[in-house]
Amino acid sequence: MPFDANPFPLEDADRHAIWEMLVRQDIDGFVARDWSIFASCFRADGFLGLDAAGSLDPQDWTPRFPTVAAYRDAWLADAGRAAATRYAEPLREALFRATNMRDIRLAGAAATARKTFDDTIALADGGRQVLNWQSVFFCEKGMEGWKITGFVGFLPYVTSRDG
C-alpha cells in the first residue's frame, strides 16, 4: 500500500473526504508552500482555531487563530521554516508517516477528526525533528461538501509506549 493511501474506502464517503481534506490537502499544500491547495477546505465565517500550547487544561488554551487568515499566515510561516530546513529524507513522505487520522466521528452534518503526529524526521545534519502532538478539528458538511470550522491544536499526545 502506498505511504499516502487514504485508510477510508470510497464507500465511507464522509470519512474519506474528511481525511483527504485534513491530511492530503494539508500536507501537499504545506510541502509546496501553497495555501491555495488547502484554502478551499475552510469555512471562513465563524472559524476559530485554539492553540492548546501543549496543555490539556483549557485555561491554558488561547484563541490564536480567530480567522482563517490568521491560521493561513501561521501555516505559511511554518511551511516556510520547513522549506528552509535541510531534511535527510523526503518531507512529504515523512509527514504522511508521522500523521494518523483514523478517529473521525460523524453526527449528521457535523464531525470531529482527531489528527495525531507521532514520529521524527531525519535532518541532514544527523539530528531529528520530533513531531509529537494532536489536534481535534471540527467540520461541517454543507452544499459544497465538508469544511473545517475550527480546531483545538497542539494538544499533548502521549502514546501507550510513553507509559
Residue pairs with C-beta under 8 A, 6 or more apart in sequence:
3 93
3 96
3 97
4 24
4 27
4 92
4 93
4 96
6 16
6 19
6 20
6 23
6 24
7 19
7 102
8 15
8 16
8 19
8 104
9 16
10 16
14 104
14 106
14 111
14 141
14 146
15 104
15 106
17 145
17 146
18 104
18 111
18 113
18 139
18 146
19 101
19 104
19 113
21 41
21 139
21 146
21 148
22 41
22 101
22 113
22 115
22 137
22 139
22 148
23 96
23 99
23 101
23 115
25 37
25 38
25 41
26 38
26 41
27 92
27 95
27 96
27 99
28 37
28 38
28 92
29 35
29 36
29 37
29 38
29 79
30 38
30 75
30 78
30 79
30 82
30 95
31 79
31 82
31 91
31 92
31 95
33 76
33 79
33 80
33 83
35 72
35 75
35 76
38 75
39 68
39 72
41 146
41 147
41 148
42 68
42 71
42 147
42 148
43 140
43 142
43 147
43 148
43 149
44 67
44 68
46 149
46 150
47 65
47 66
47 67
47 68
47 71
47 148
47 149
47 150
48 63
48 65
48 66
48 149
48 150
49 63
49 64
49 65
49 66
49 70
49 71
49 150
49 151
49 153
50 61
50 62
50 63
50 64
50 65
50 150
50 151
50 152
50 153
51 61
51 62
51 64
51 65
51 153
51 154
52 60
52 61
52 152
52 153
52 154
52 155
52 156
53 60
53 61
53 62
53 154
54 133
54 154
54 155
54 156
55 61
55 155
55 156
56 155
56 156
61 152
64 70
64 74
65 71
65 74
82 91
85 123
85 129
86 123
86 124
86 125
87 94
87 121
87 122
87 123
87 124
87 129
88 122
88 123
88 124
88 126
89 121
89 122
91 121
94 119
94 121
94 122
95 121
95 131
97 119
98 117
98 118
98 119
98 120
98 121
98 131
99 115
99 116
99 117
100 115
100 116
100 117
100 118
101 113
101 114
101 115
101 116
103 113
103 114
104 111
104 112
104 113
104 114
105 111
105 112
105 113
109 140
109 141
109 142
110 138
110 139
110 140
110 141
111 138
111 139
111 140
111 141
111 146
112 136
112 137
112 138
112 139
113 136
113 137
113 139
114 134
114 135
114 136
114 137
115 134
115 135
115 136
115 137
116 133
116 134
116 157
117 131
117 132
117 133
117 134
117 157
118 131
118 132
118 157
118 159
119 131
120 128
120 129
120 130
120 131
121 128
121 129
121 131
122 128
123 129
132 157
133 153
133 154
133 155
133 156
133 157
134 155
134 156
134 157
135 151
135 152
135 153
135 154
135 155
136 151
136 152
136 155
137 148
137 150
137 151
138 148
138 149
138 150
138 151
139 146
139 147
139 148
139 149
140 146
140 147
140 149
141 147
